[in-house]
Amino acid sequence: MSRMATETVRRMGQINFIGNIIPHTWYQFLRRETTDEETREMKQGKPHTTAIILLSEIAYWYRPRIVRDEQTGQVIRIEKRFAADLLQRTYMSFANQFGFTKRQVRDALKYLEEKKIITLELRTVTTKTDLVLNNVLFIDLDADALARITTPDQPDIPENVSPITKECNTYDAPSHTCTEIPTEITSEETQTQQSTVAPAVPDDTIPFSDLPIQEIDMAEEETSSQDAQKKPLKLPQPPAVRAFRTAAHRFPAKSWWAEIDKTVGTDEKALAKWQQIIHDWVGSGWNPVNIKGMLEAYHKGGIKPRAAPADDSMKGWVCWDN
């Protein structure tokens, strides 16, 4: 399949995305705690999306701002984005920015503090106009704790597993050369690793209605001993089932196939009658999966229009009597 970029991919390359970064690992580590109803033990629940969004905003403000020399392009200094020694934000500023309630913001920040990712500090601040403000919220970020949930340590590789390198092992055949590490699992490899022996298809002389349902569901094509791949065979469709499919535009439940085949059979007139019953049944707005009702209508000879009543409330269809 071609890897050439599509028009949508090219257009996406022209969009300058601006916003906070949320690593996927945060959804794994930042989860709400719930109580198991049976064991009454605490367990991890769904991701704490409010805390994740607020953490991404806090992480943005703590990312450094790089200042470069205009002439040489060299880095002159690294600056912080906020004015004080710590990030100063209010609960309402977060709530107005992201559309949360003040309580949601407070609970999310408290959750992050319990996870020891941030530290909340309330200070008394005096403004330039000598106005004293109490309980001003400042937020400190633990970069090490953030790194642990963003790039968690990889599990140790067992001794019997060879590490992945830029070069791959070659076969003993001298003519074989390996120039690229394969990254896709082919269908042949999958079938080789997961190959199973397919059961033989029942003999054609056995009627479909006499087959056990288990054998119908598990029927597969018997291949020759020289064929290494076993391909499953599509289930045989009795003529009555195909007639049902034509009239109702859907298949009946497989558990009813044998009953349908045994009741209707293969006679052309019987199949035409069966197909007309299904057509009228579905057209009347009745349940198209009520196979038992359709077979009862078939036994009674079909369905016919009900005699016209005095009003229009009883118009519909009824079954023929024998």
Stockholm file with secondary structure:
# STOCKHOLM 1.0

chainA/1-322         MSRMATETVRRMGQINFIGNIIPHTWYQFLRRETTDEETREMKQGKPHTTAIILLSEIAYWYRPRIVRDEQTGQVIRIEKRFAADLLQRTYMSFANQFGFTKRQVRDALKYLEEKKIITLELRTVTTKTDLVLNNVLFIDLDADALARITTPDQPDIPENVSPITKECNTYDAPSHTCTEIPTEITSEETQTQQSTVAPAVPDDTIPFSDLPIQEIDMAEEETSSQDAQKKPLKLPQPPAVRAFRTAAHRFPAKSWWAEIDKTVGTDEKALAKWQQIIHDWVGSGWNPVNIKGMLEAYHKGGIKPRAAPADDSMKGWVCWDN
#=GR chainA/1-322 SS CCCCCCHHHHHHTTCCCCSCCCCTTHHHHSEEEEECTTTCCEEEEEECHHHHHHHHHHHHHHSCEEEECTTTCCEEEEECSSSSSSEECCHHHHHHHHTCCHHHHHHHHHHHHHTTSEEEEEEEEECTTCCEEEEEEEEEECHHHHHHHHSCCCCCCCTTSCCCCSSCCCCSCTTCCCCSCCCSCCHHHHHHHTCCCCCCCCCTTSCGGGSCHHHHHHCCCCCCTTCCCCCCCCCCCCHHHHHHHHHHSSCCCGGGHHHHHHHHCSCHHHHHHHHHHHHHHHHTTCCTTCHHHHHHHHHTTCEEECCCCSSGGGCSEEECCC
#=GC SS_cons         CCCCCCHHHHHHTTCCCCSCCCCTTHHHHSEEEEECTTTCCEEEEEECHHHHHHHHHHHHHHSCEEEECTTTCCEEEEECSSSSSSEECCHHHHHHHHTCCHHHHHHHHHHHHHTTSEEEEEEEEECTTCCEEEEEEEEEECHHHHHHHHSCCCCCCCTTSCCCCSSCCCCSCTTCCCCSCCCSCCHHHHHHHTCCCCCCCCCTTSCGGGSCHHHHHHCCCCCCTTCCCCCCCCCCCCHHHHHHHHHHSSCCCGGGHHHHHHHHCSCHHHHHHHHHHHHHHHHTTCCTTCHHHHHHHHHTTCEEECCCCSSGGGCSEEECCC
//
